[in-house]
Amino acid sequence: MRVRRRTVPPVVAARWALWTFVIVNVVIVEFLFLDAGTGKNDVLTVAKFFGVHAAVLMLFQLLLVARLPWLDRRIGMDRLTVWHRWVGFTLVWTLLTHAVLVVLGYARLDDAPMTKTFLALAGVPASLLGMAAAAIVVVIGAVSARYVRQRLRYETWHGLHLLLYVALGLAFVHQLQETTTFNSSTAAKTYWFALWLFAFGALVTGRIVLPVWRNAYHRFHVSAVVPESDDVVSVHVTGRHLDRLPARAGQFCIWRFPGHRHWWAANPFSLSAAPDGRTLRLTAKAVGSASAGLRHVPVGSRAYVEGPYGAFTSLHRTRPGALLIAGGVGITPVRALLEEEAAGDVVVLYRVRSEHEAVLADEVRALVADRGGRLHLLTGRTGEGNRPFAPDSLRALVPDMAERDVYVCGPPAMTSAVLDALRRLRVPRRQVHAERFGLA
C-alpha cells in the first residue's frame, strides 16, 4: 500500500470545495435577497429570507446524495449521507418557519385570522405548490427520525423518500411563480436556473447516467458462487474491460442480482478482494434474506453494479505503518486492503465471538504472513475481563498505533468503541479511517 504525500489531504480538499460552494452560494443569495427589496410587511420579508435559504438547502441536499465520484472517494458515502441527514432536518425547520411566517404575514396584512388566511392561500396555485412541497418534506423528515426509521423496512422508507423528488419539482415550479425571488431581476433568474440545473445535473449524472453507462459498458455477470462456510458465501463477478473500472481495495458496490431478487432490491457489499482487472468479489454473511440467498444466485446471470463507492482506501494513507481493525464480516474490506500492503509493518486486529465465526480467516492469515505482519484474533464475548478495544488493551496490543494509519470496519457499536479509544489515545484524527456504509 503506497503512502501518498500531499500538501493538502484529499478529504480536506473535498471539504474545502464543499464549504466554498456553500459560502459562495449563500453570499449570492444574500445579495439577491437584498437587491429584490422588502416584502409587503416585515413578517413577509423575513418569510422570504427563509424561503430562499430553503431553496439553497434543497439543492445542497441533491449534491450530497449525487454520488459524484470525486467527492465520494475523498469524503465517503457514509459521511455525505450523515451530512445529508442533518441538512435535511435543517431544511424541515427552515420550511416550517417560512410557511408559518408567510401565513402570519398575510394574516397581519389582511387583518384576518391565520386559519382563514391559510385556507385563502391554499387557493392560490403558487402557494398551494409550496404547501405541497413543504408537506412532503416534513413527512419525510418525520419518518427519517431515528425512532421511526428503525421501525420501518428499508424498502418502505426508501419508497417514501423518493417522494422528495416530487417535492423538489413542486418547489421549483413554486419558485418560478414567486416574482419576488426567482424573477426579481435578470441576474436572479440566471442564477437560480443555473443552480437548479447544476444540482439536478449532478444528481442525474451520478445516480443514473454513470451507473447505466458502466453496466452497459462492462456487462457484469456472475462467474462463480463459492460457499466459504455454512453461513458465508462469496460471489465472483466478471465483465468486459474491468481494468478500466476505477475500483480500489476497501471500496464497496451496490449490487443487484435480478436472478436472485427483484431488480429494485439492492444491497451494499464491500469488495472482499483487491480488484485485479478481471473479477470483482463480494463476501457476505447470512444475516438476512438478501445475503442468505446469495448462494443461490445462478452462475452466468447478469449482475447490476453501482459504484464503486467509499473513501476507505489507501488514497488517504499518511504513514508507512498500518493498523487494520475489523469486526465480524467487516473483515472483507480489510482483507482487500491487505492485498495492497507491501512487505512491512502491518498489524491486523480481527474481533469475532469465536474462531469459527472468523470469515476468510485463512486468507487473512496467509496475507499477513506473506507481508511479515502480525494478526491478533480477538475472540470471546465482551465483558469485564474481555474488553479488547478499551484504550489500555489497544495500547498493549499495538503500542505504536499513534505512528500508524488506522483503518476500522465493523458493527456500529464496535466501530464507535474503537474510535472513542483512539481519541483517548490521542491518535491523530487524520490517521484514522472508518466508514459505516449503507443505503439509508
C-alpha positions in Angstrom: 0.0 0.0 0.0 1.7 3.2 -1.2 1.8 6.2 1.1 0.7 9.3 -0.7 2.3 12.5 0.4 0.3 15.7 -0.3 0.4 19.2 1.0 -3.4 19.0 1.4 -5.1 15.7 2.3 -7.8 14.6 -0.2 -10.6 14.8 2.4 -9.5 18.3 3.4 -9.5 19.4 -0.2 -13.0 17.9 -0.8 -14.4 19.6 2.4 -13.0 22.9 1.4 -14.6 22.5 -2.1 -18.0 21.8 -0.5 -17.7 24.7 2.0 -16.6 27.1 -0.7 -19.6 26.0 -2.8 -21.9 26.7 0.2 -20.4 30.0 1.2 -20.3 31.4 -2.4 -24.0 30.5 -2.9 -25.1 31.9 0.4 -23.3 35.2 -0.4 -25.0 35.3 -3.8 -28.4 34.5 -2.3 -27.9 37.2 0.3 -27.1 39.8 -2.3 -30.1 38.8 -4.5 -32.3 38.9 -1.4 -31.2 42.4 -0.6 -31.4 43.5 -4.2 -35.0 42.3 -4.5 -36.2 44.7 -1.8 -38.6 44.1 1.1 -41.8 42.2 1.2 -45.3 43.7 1.8 -44.5 43.9 5.5 -41.7 43.0 7.8 -43.0 39.5 8.5 -43.2 38.6 4.8 -39.7 40.0 4.3 -38.4 37.5 6.9 -40.5 34.8 5.4 -38.9 35.4 2.0 -35.5 35.3 3.7 -36.2 31.8 5.0 -37.7 30.7 1.6 -34.7 31.5 -0.5 -32.4 29.7 2.0 -34.7 26.7 2.0 -34.2 26.5 -1.8 -30.4 26.5 -1.3 -30.6 23.8 1.3 -32.7 21.7 -1.1 -30.2 22.0 -3.8 -27.3 21.2 -1.5 -29.2 18.1 -0.4 -29.1 16.9 -4.0 -25.4 17.5 -4.3 -24.7 15.5 -1.1 -26.5 12.4 -2.5 -25.5 12.7 -6.1 -22.7 10.1 -5.5 -20.2 12.1 -7.5 -17.0 10.0 -7.7 -14.7 12.9 -6.9 -16.5 13.7 -3.6 -17.3 10.1 -2.7 -13.7 8.9 -2.9 -12.4 11.7 -0.7 -15.2 12.0 1.8 -17.1 8.8 1.6 -20.8 8.0 1.2 -21.3 7.5 4.9 -20.2 11.0 5.8 -22.1 12.5 2.9 -25.2 10.7 4.0 -24.9 11.9 7.6 -24.5 15.5 6.3 -27.5 14.9 4.0 -29.5 13.8 7.0 -28.7 16.8 9.2 -29.1 19.3 6.3 -32.5 17.6 5.8 -33.6 18.3 9.3 -32.4 21.9 9.0 -34.4 22.1 5.8 -37.6 20.8 7.6 -37.4 23.6 10.2 -36.5 26.2 7.6 -39.5 25.3 5.5 -41.8 25.2 8.5 -40.6 28.6 9.6 -41.0 30.0 6.1 -44.6 28.6 5.9 -45.7 29.9 9.3 -44.3 33.4 8.6 -46.0 33.5 5.2 -49.4 32.8 6.8 -48.7 35.2 9.7 -47.5 37.9 7.4 -50.6 37.8 5.2 -52.9 37.4 8.2 -51.5 40.7 9.5 -51.7 42.3 6.1 -55.4 41.4 5.7 -56.2 41.7 9.5 -57.6 38.2 9.3 -57.3 35.0 11.4 -54.4 32.7 10.5 -56.8 29.8 9.8 -58.8 31.8 7.3 -55.6 33.2 5.7 -54.2 29.7 5.4 -57.3 28.5 3.5 -57.2 31.5 1.3 -53.5 30.9 0.4 -54.3 27.3 -0.4 -56.5 28.5 -3.2 -53.6 30.3 -4.8 -51.7 27.9 -7.2 -48.2 29.2 -6.3 -48.9 28.9 -2.6 -50.5 25.5 -2.9 -47.5 24.1 -4.7 -45.2 25.4 -1.9 -47.5 24.0 0.7 -47.5 20.6 -1.0 -43.7 20.6 -1.3 -43.3 21.6 2.4 -45.8 18.9 3.5 -43.8 16.2 1.7 -40.5 17.3 3.1 -42.0 17.4 6.7 -43.4 13.9 6.3 -40.1 12.5 5.0 -38.3 14.3 7.9 -40.7 12.7 10.4 -40.2 9.1 9.0 -36.4 9.7 8.9 -36.3 10.4 12.7 -34.3 7.7 14.3 -37.2 6.3 16.4 -39.5 5.9 13.4 -36.8 4.9 10.9 -35.7 1.9 13.0 -39.2 0.6 12.9 -39.7 0.8 9.1 -38.5 -1.7 6.5 -35.8 -0.2 4.3 -38.0 -0.6 1.2 -40.8 1.3 2.8 -38.6 4.1 4.0 -36.9 4.3 0.6 -40.2 4.4 -1.3 -41.4 7.3 0.8 -38.0 9.0 0.4 -38.4 9.0 -3.3 -41.3 11.5 -2.9 -38.6 14.1 -2.2 -38.1 14.3 -5.9 -41.8 15.2 -6.3 -41.3 17.9 -3.6 -38.3 19.3 -5.5 -40.3 19.5 -8.7 -43.2 21.3 -6.8 -40.7 23.6 -5.1 -39.1 24.5 -8.4 -42.5 25.5 -10.0 -43.4 27.3 -6.8 -40.2 29.4 -7.0 -40.8 30.1 -10.7 -44.1 31.7 -9.8 -42.7 33.8 -7.0 -41.7 37.1 -8.7 -40.0 38.4 -5.5 -37.3 35.8 -5.7 -36.8 33.9 -9.0 -37.9 36.6 -11.3 -36.9 39.7 -9.4 -34.1 40.5 -11.9 -32.3 39.0 -14.8 -29.4 38.2 -12.6 -31.6 36.4 -10.1 -33.3 34.4 -12.9 -30.0 33.4 -14.4 -28.5 32.4 -11.0 -31.5 30.2 -9.9 -31.8 28.5 -13.3 -28.0 27.7 -13.2 -28.1 26.4 -9.6 -31.1 24.2 -10.2 -29.6 22.9 -13.5 -26.2 22.2 -11.8 -27.8 20.3 -8.8 -30.2 18.2 -10.9 -27.4 17.6 -13.5 -25.1 16.3 -10.8 -27.9 14.0 -9.4 -28.8 12.6 -12.8 -25.2 12.1 -13.8 -24.1 10.4 -10.5 -27.3 8.3 -9.8 -28.5 7.4 -13.3 -26.2 8.2 -16.3 -22.9 6.9 -14.8 -24.3 3.6 -13.4 -26.3 2.9 -16.6 -23.2 3.6 -18.7 -20.9 1.4 -16.6 -23.3 -1.5 -16.7 -23.8 -1.3 -20.4 -20.1 -1.0 -21.0 -18.8 -3.7 -18.6 -21.7 -6.1 -18.9 -21.3 -7.6 -15.4 -22.3 -11.2 -14.8 -21.8 -13.8 -12.1 -18.8 -16.1 -12.8 -18.8 -18.2 -9.6 -20.6 -18.6 -6.3 -18.3 -20.1 -3.6 -19.7 -21.1 -0.1 -17.0 -20.1 2.4 -18.8 -21.7 5.4 -22.3 -22.7 6.4 -23.4 -19.0 6.6 -20.8 -17.2 4.4 -20.7 -17.1 0.6 -18.5 -15.3 -1.9 -19.9 -14.2 -5.3 -17.4 -13.6 -8.1 -18.5 -11.1 -10.8 -16.7 -10.6 -14.1 -17.3 -8.5 -17.2 -15.7 -6.6 -20.1 -12.8 -4.2 -19.6 -12.8 -4.4 -15.8 -9.3 -3.0 -15.8 -11.0 0.3 -16.7 -13.4 0.2 -13.8 -12.0 2.7 -11.2 -12.3 0.3 -8.2 -10.0 0.2 -5.3 -9.4 -2.1 -2.4 -11.6 -1.1 0.6 -14.5 0.2 -1.5 -18.0 -1.2 -1.8 -20.6 -1.5 -4.5 -24.4 -1.6 -4.5 -25.3 -5.0 -6.0 -28.4 -6.2 -7.8 -28.9 -9.8 -8.9 -32.2 -10.0 -10.8 -31.9 -13.8 -10.9 -31.9 -13.8 -7.1 -34.3 -11.0 -6.2 -36.3 -8.2 -7.9 -34.3 -5.8 -9.9 -35.0 -2.9 -7.5 -33.7 -4.9 -4.5 -30.2 -3.7 -3.8 -27.6 -4.3 -1.1 -24.2 -2.7 -0.4 -21.3 -5.2 0.0 -17.6 -4.5 0.2 -15.1 -5.9 -2.3 -13.5 -8.7 -0.3 -10.5 -8.9 -2.7 -8.5 -6.2 -4.3 -9.7 -5.5 -7.9 -7.4 -7.3 -10.4 -8.9 -6.0 -13.6 -10.6 -9.4 -14.3 -13.1 -10.1 -11.5 -14.8 -8.4 -8.5 -15.6 -10.4 -5.4 -18.0 -9.8 -2.6 -18.3 -11.9 0.5 -21.5 -11.8 2.6 -22.6 -13.5 5.8 -26.2 -14.7 6.1 -27.8 -12.0 8.3 -31.0 -11.5 6.3 -32.9 -12.9 3.4 -30.9 -11.0 0.9 -27.4 -12.1 2.0 -28.6 -15.6 2.9 -30.0 -16.2 -0.6 -26.8 -15.2 -2.4 -25.6 -18.8 -2.5 -28.5 -19.5 -4.9 -27.6 -16.8 -7.4 -27.3 -18.5 -10.8 -23.8 -18.6 -12.3 -23.9 -16.8 -15.6 -26.7 -14.5 -14.6 -26.5 -10.7 -15.1 -25.4 -8.6 -12.2 -26.1 -4.8 -11.9 -23.4 -2.9 -10.1 -23.4 0.7 -8.8 -20.1 2.1 -7.7 -17.5 1.5 -6.6 -18.1 3.9 -3.7 -16.2 4.8 -0.5 -13.2 6.5 0.9 -12.0 3.5 2.9 -8.9 3.2 0.7 -5.2 3.8 0.6 -5.8 7.2 -1.1 -5.8 8.6 2.5 -2.6 6.9 3.8 -0.3 9.3 5.6 2.1 6.9 7.5 4.2 3.9 6.4 2.8 1.6 9.1 -0.8 0.4 9.2 -3.2 -0.9 11.8 -6.3 -2.7 10.3 -9.1 -3.3 12.8 -12.1 -5.5 11.7 -15.1 -6.9 13.4 -17.1 -9.8 12.0 -17.9 -9.5 8.3 -16.2 -6.1 8.4 -13.0 -8.1 7.6 -14.0 -8.0 3.9 -12.7 -4.6 3.0 -9.7 -5.1 5.4 -8.8 -8.3 3.6 -8.9 -6.4 0.3 -6.7 -3.6 1.8 -4.2 -6.2 2.9 -3.5 -7.2 -0.7 -2.2 -3.7 -1.3 0.1 -3.8 1.6 3.8 -4.1 0.7 6.0 -6.3 3.0 6.5 -4.3 6.2 4.8 -3.0 9.2 1.1 -4.1 9.2 -1.0 -5.2 12.2 -4.4 -6.7 12.0 -6.9 -6.9 14.9 -9.8 -9.2 14.0 -12.7 -9.3 16.5 -15.1 -12.3 16.5 -17.0 -14.1 19.2 -15.3 -17.4 18.2 -12.7 -18.5 15.8 -15.4 -20.5 13.9 -17.0 -17.2 13.0 -13.9 -15.6 11.6 -14.8 -15.0 7.9 -11.9 -15.5 5.4 -9.6 -16.2 8.4 -7.3 -18.5 6.3 -6.9 -15.9 3.6 -6.2 -13.1 6.1 -3.6 -15.3 7.9 -1.8 -16.0 4.6 -1.8 -12.4 3.5 -0.4 -11.2 6.9 2.2 -13.9 6.9 3.3 -13.0 3.3 3.8 -9.4 4.4 5.6 -10.2 7.6 2.9 -8.6 9.7 1.0 -9.6 12.9 -2.5 -10.9 13.2 -4.4 -10.8 16.6 -7.6 -12.9 16.5 -9.7 -11.4 19.4 -12.3 -13.9 20.5 -14.9 -14.2 23.3 -17.8 -12.2 24.5 -17.1 -8.6 25.6 -17.2 -8.3 29.4 -15.3 -7.0 32.4 -12.5 -9.4 31.7 -12.5 -9.1 27.9 -12.5 -5.6 26.5 -10.1 -5.7 23.6 -10.9 -2.2 22.4 -10.5 -0.4 25.7 -7.7 2.1 25.4 -5.4 0.1 27.7 -6.0 -3.1 25.8 -5.3 -1.4 22.4 -2.2 0.2 23.7 -0.9 -3.2 25.0 -1.6 -4.8 21.6 -0.2 -2.0 19.4 2.0 0.4 21.5 3.0 2.5 18.4 -0.5 2.9 17.0 -0.1 6.7 17.0 2.6 6.2 14.4 0.3 4.3 12.1 -2.7 4.8 9.8 -5.7 3.1 11.5 -8.5 1.5 9.4 -11.6 0.5 11.3 -14.6 -1.5 9.9 -17.1 -3.5 11.8 -20.5 -3.3 13.5 -21.6 0.2 14.6 -21.1 -0.4 18.4 -17.6 -1.9 17.8 -16.6 0.9 15.4 -17.8 3.6 17.9 -15.9 1.9 20.8 -12.7 1.8 18.7 -12.9 5.4 17.5 -13.5 6.5 21.1 -10.5 4.6 22.3 -8.3 6.1 19.5 -9.4 9.6 20.5 -8.5 8.9 24.1 -5.1 7.5 23.0 -4.6 10.7 21.0 -4.1 9.1 17.7 -4.1 12.0 15.2 -7.5 12.3 13.5 -6.0 12.4 10.0 -4.6 8.9 10.5 -8.0 7.3 11.5 -10.1 6.0 8.7 -13.6 4.4 9.2 -16.6 4.0 7.1 -20.1 3.0 8.1 -21.7 2.4 4.7 -25.3 1.8 4.0 -28.2 2.8 1.8 -30.2 4.6 4.4 
